[in-house]
Amino acid sequence: GATWQRTLFVSENTGAVDMASDPAAPDVVFASVWQTRYKPWLSYFASSEGDESGLYRSGDGGRTFTRVAGSGWPEGKLGRIGLAATHASGSTRVYAAVEAKDAGGLYRSDDAGLSWKRVNDDRGLGSNYFGHTTVVPGDPDTVFVMGRSIRRCTAGGSTCKIFKGSP
């Protein structure tokens, strides 16, 4: 940590909010970026999605990043994205809790981010309040998504129930 080099920069209005990597393949790194401006007097009424918000993938340990697009990844303005990665079936599995007006929910990639599927369309899974996602160690089909509440999602993310907190 004595020296640092910036490897992902979108703009002065957008910052990285989460990162994830596969413990079995540490060169595969994902970073989510979020474009938003909160004004205290508008925070409950202003949109938290932005054109620059999105997901980036690195195959070289984070030295370079490429924006993820297409292949099932949601299009349009996105909000905060919570990430988790694990190793499953010989590849990197990635979960992304995506905040978006029309395409929000929980997304999963089973091929290191090359293709995506929305496994749960509950828009409450993507949250600008607090977006953190984590996979249960040793169980790549169970993920916890933290927002206004904590949800335990099983069956590869398709079934989610509130574990703690309010809906």
C-alpha positions, -999 to +999 in steps of 0.1 A: +000+000+000+030+024-002+021+034-037-011+034-057-020+036-094-055+045-106-067+019-130-104+027-133-117+062-137-150+071-153-155+108-145-155+132-116-192+125-111-188+087-109-170+066-083-164+029-076-187+016-048-180-022-048-155-048-059-154-085-060-131-113-072-131-150-074-108-164-046-099-193-070-092-170-099-079-137-084-071-121-118-108-119-125-120-087-108-153-068-110-159-032-100-192-014-099-194+024-104-222+047-094-230+081-108-252+101-083-253+134-065-272+136-033-285+169-019-297+165+016-330+182+009-337+160-021-323+126-012-357+109-009-371+124-041-342+125-065-333+096-088-301+078-079-295+063-113-270+077-138-259+071-173-223+064-162-232+039-135-223+003-144-201-027-141-165-032-151-145-064-155-108-070-154-090-102-164-055-090-153-060-085-116-074-050-119-046-034-140-071-027-168-109-027-169-136-031-196-172-020-192-197-049-191-225-045-217-249-067-235-253-105-231-281-101-205-266-072-186-293-044-180-292-014-203-301+022-195-295+042-163-284+021-134-280+030-097-259+013-070-246-022-078-236-046-050-212-074-060-202-109-049-180-135-066-172-171-059-161-202-078-187-226-090-186-254-116-151-246-127-157-209-134-163-176-117-198-170-106-208-133-100-239-119-084-249-083-089-277-066-069-287-039-094-307-008-086-326+004-117-361+017-123-370-009-150-344-036-149-335-038-112-331-070-093-305-097-088-283-107-117-260-137-120-232-147-143-219-183-143-191-176-169-170-149-153-192-120-164-194-129-201-232-134-200-258-125-174-293-135-164-317-117-141-325-144-116-348-123-094-367-093-106-375-079-071-364-043-075-359-040-037-328-062-040-309-033-056-307-004-031-291+030-029-295+029+008-269+002+013-259-022-014-238-051-002-239-087-015-220-117-002-220-154-012-221-181+016-186-198+016-189-233+002-224-227-011-224-208-044-262-210-047-268-190-015-262-152-014-271-125+011-282-092-002-282-062+022-302-031+015-330-017+037-332-053+050-310-084+047-323-110+024-312-146+021-314-157-015-312-194-023-315-216-055-289-195-073-306-162-063-341-170-076-357-173-041-352-145-016-367-141+018-361-114+044-336-126+069-334-095+091-350-061+090-380-045+075-392-049+039 
